């Protein structure tokens, strides 16, 4: 092997190794999204938002329980209700132990998702589910902490009113420990039974 080929191969190997380490950190090799230890410091953090009763809440008040957090919006036609239903089933599988877990829904569409809208929405899912909304900047800051992507979906009809649009967003269910630290996450392919198994592991 000549020097040029060796150098090219070395650069390729280093690039692949770096990609593998990043993927491992964020749990991309695990069926349930379990991260490496470094992921705890990179994902998540406390937040203050307005709940579906119009009361400002601090996420640190939930310490002592595990937290399941999903980012979505109430006007979502399919992805969000499906994800929340899967979370619902996973919690039902936990039976009495479910009281040790706080399910949370954070809206990435605060313009439309007022506390009143959220209150009617969360009634469709697990009884203890809390819906959160807030100012655009507050939502943006929380989403950034959890590395959640969201944006208004592009449309060919730019004259549509702001009340008639869809949102593109990540569909990830985050699990936090009793101190509010990131443990792992689940994607849209995770099944209720698999989520329940992970929850049981951390209780």
Secondary structure, 3 states (H helix, E strand, C coil): CCHHHHHHHHHHHHHHHHHHHHHHHCCCCCCCCECCCCHHHHCCCCCEEEECCCCEEEHHHHCCCEEEEEEECCCCCCHHHHHHHHHHHHHHHHHHHHHHEEEEEEECCCCCCCHHHHHHHHCCCCCCCEEEECCHHHHHHHHHHCCCCEEECCCCCCCCCCCCCCEEECCCEEEECCCCCEEEEECCCCCHHHHHHHHHHHC
